[in-house]
Amino acid sequence: MSKLYDVVIIGGGPAGLSAALYAGRARLSTLIIEKDKEGGQIVQTAEIENYPGGLEEESGPTLIDRMSGQADKFGAEKVLDTIEDMDLGGKEKILKGKKDTYRAKTVIIAAGASPVPIGCPGEKEFTGKGVSYCATCDAAFFEDFEVYVVGGGDSAVEEALYLTKFARKVTIIHRRDALRAAKSIQEKAFANEKIAFMWDSVVKELKGDGLLESMVVENVKTKELTEVKADEEDGTFGVFVFIGFKPQSAVFEGKVEMENGYIVTDADMKTNVEGVYAAGDIRVKSLRQVVTAAADGAIAAVQAGKYIEENE
Ligand SMILES: Cc1cc2nc3c(=O)[nH]c(=O)nc-3n(C[C@H](O)[C@H](O)[C@H](O)COP(=O)(O)OP(=O)(O)OC[C@H]3O[C@@H](n4cnc5c(N)ncnc54)[C@H](O)[C@@H]3O)c2cc1C
């Protein structure tokens, strides 16, 4: 029979790592189950300016390295597995992964969110062949090429700025006629000579032969379609999509209470199921950031500890 952990955390992003730090320091036996790369969404970004006390040149990976090291220091165990099903109703919670089954007295769901795709023909086919959701991961492939950024919020504009370090030209394609990003970020974008804008526009189709070679863009006001083609010498270009995120919560459907795909918690991160907590981007909240994810994780771990004390 597998080990019965005090706390099993689903997701190794900022919320999960912070929960592991707090649980570990409280001497609770703790396991983090992560399905992919440790660190979650934030490892995709090259610059974080808003994590309190962050380094002068803080990136997602540098911050996550330190968070992860802190969780290790206090004894958190880590495993690479994807949770696909679970039984949370009993005193002992059972989590079924692709590789193994895990037992826990308490569960902290910190499974976060993932990028929203454009949803147009060709997008899947050209993902990794021109289409990307991660500037930090893929910008270097577009050194001196043209790239397009789809979106107009903070992430889109920040990543467009980052891409200017590599690409020779970055065009932001936005469905409205004004950006939604914070004013300070907008100012940087408007001042950057490498950045151009395609307003009131949406991507309708991505095309090519092996590599992305052209894209059909629609003007939402005039309905005019334009085919944007790769420069002949380049043969291809990049499309970076930053139009939002959706919760990675399908597997928790019917297990805990949800609202629009996000898990409902109280201020103590308690879900409607005894001994089950949710933390970070996956829960209903007003600000999805590293600082709030870390705070949620800390609260959830402390509450998990209290629950164990009261129920033993
Ligand atoms: C490009 C970009 C730039 C950003 N910039 C900033 C910034 O400058 N400042 C800031 O504060 N925030 C920023 N954010 C937002 C920030 O990254 C998130 O708010 C934060 O990562 C949320 O943390 P989380 O732990 O809740 O979730 P996530 O980071 O999404 O981590 C969840 C983890 O759970 C794992 N997981 C999911 N389902 C399962 C499963 N079934 N089984 C096992 N594991 C699973 C995932 O693989 C993932 O690693 C940015 C996000 C992006 C994408």
The ligand as a Gaussian input file, in Angstrom:
#p B3LYP/6-31G(d) Opt

LIG

0 1
 C        3.548000      34.632000     -19.808000
 C        3.119000      34.882000     -18.395000
 C        3.634000      35.944000     -17.671000
 C        3.243000      36.166000     -16.345000
 N        3.809000      37.210000     -15.659000
 C        3.510000      37.378000     -14.356000
 C        4.175000      38.390000     -13.601000
 O        5.022000      39.152000     -14.123000
 N        3.861000      38.503000     -12.287000
 C        2.953000      37.689000     -11.670000
 O        2.750000      37.834000     -10.465000
 N        2.303000      36.734000     -12.372000
 C        2.554000      36.560000     -13.690000
 N        1.891000      35.594000     -14.412000
 C        0.811000      34.828000     -13.744000
 C        1.380000      33.735000     -12.834000
 O        2.280000      32.946000     -13.571000
 C        0.263000      32.876000     -12.262000
 O       -0.651000      33.681000     -11.556000
 C        0.811000      31.815000     -11.320000
 O        1.749000      31.005000     -11.987000
 C       -0.287000      30.939000     -10.741000
 O        0.297000      29.955000      -9.982000
 P       -0.444000      28.559000      -9.673000
 O        0.528000      27.771000      -8.853000
 O       -1.778000      28.837000      -9.134000
 O       -0.700000      27.871000     -11.079000
 P        0.249000      27.465000     -12.279000
 O        1.424000      28.348000     -12.353000
 O       -0.629000      27.361000     -13.453000
 O        0.769000      26.005000     -11.872000
 C       -0.092000      24.904000     -11.839000
 C        0.710000      23.621000     -12.032000
 O       -0.172000      22.506000     -11.862000
 C        0.165000      21.493000     -12.795000
 N       -1.017000      20.651000     -13.016000
 C       -2.197000      21.008000     -13.588000
 N       -3.069000      19.979000     -13.606000
 C       -2.414000      18.930000     -13.040000
 C       -2.766000      17.574000     -12.788000
 N       -3.983000      17.091000     -13.120000
 N       -1.854000      16.764000     -12.203000
 C       -0.628000      17.230000     -11.854000
 N       -0.229000      18.521000     -12.077000
 C       -1.101000      19.346000     -12.658000
 C        0.567000      22.292000     -14.048000
 O        1.386000      21.537000     -14.910000
 C        1.298000      23.501000     -13.425000
 O        2.681000      23.289000     -13.331000
 C        2.271000      35.334000     -15.724000
 C        1.741000      34.262000     -16.454000
 C        2.161000      34.023000     -17.772000
 C        1.593000      32.866000     -18.518000

